Amino acid sequence: QVQVVESGGGLVQAGGSLRLSCAASGSTFSINAINWYRQAPGKQREWVAAIGVGGGITKYADSVKDRFTISRDNAKNTVYLQMNSLKSEDTAVYYCMFLGFWGQGTQVTVSS
């Protein structure tokens, strides 16, 4: 059974930064891509970023490009999402997805 656990969310002022972490169990972590999603109140869940197996390939939604950075540490089975220049519209629950398994999410609230 794969387990995915997100952490690092919180309350931050607009323009601030947060770093989210996603820890996943499973021996296949290092050979699979990882995705971050988010869901704002009253909205559908949307894809935010993805990172390939070795970390050399990353992709971002247009709304977060140049502000967010996804990275991974395969030795720790962990993926990070560094979020800079946060905006109120970044307020959402952020989820990590690995092999179709989802974590419980971590709340990010950006105050204007």
Secondary structure, 3 states (H helix, E strand, C coil): CCCEEEECCEEEECCCCEEEEEEECCCCHHHCCEEEEEECCCCCCEEEEEECCCCCCEEECCCCCCCEEEEEEHHHCEEEEEECCCCHHHCEEEEEEECCEECCCEEEEEEC
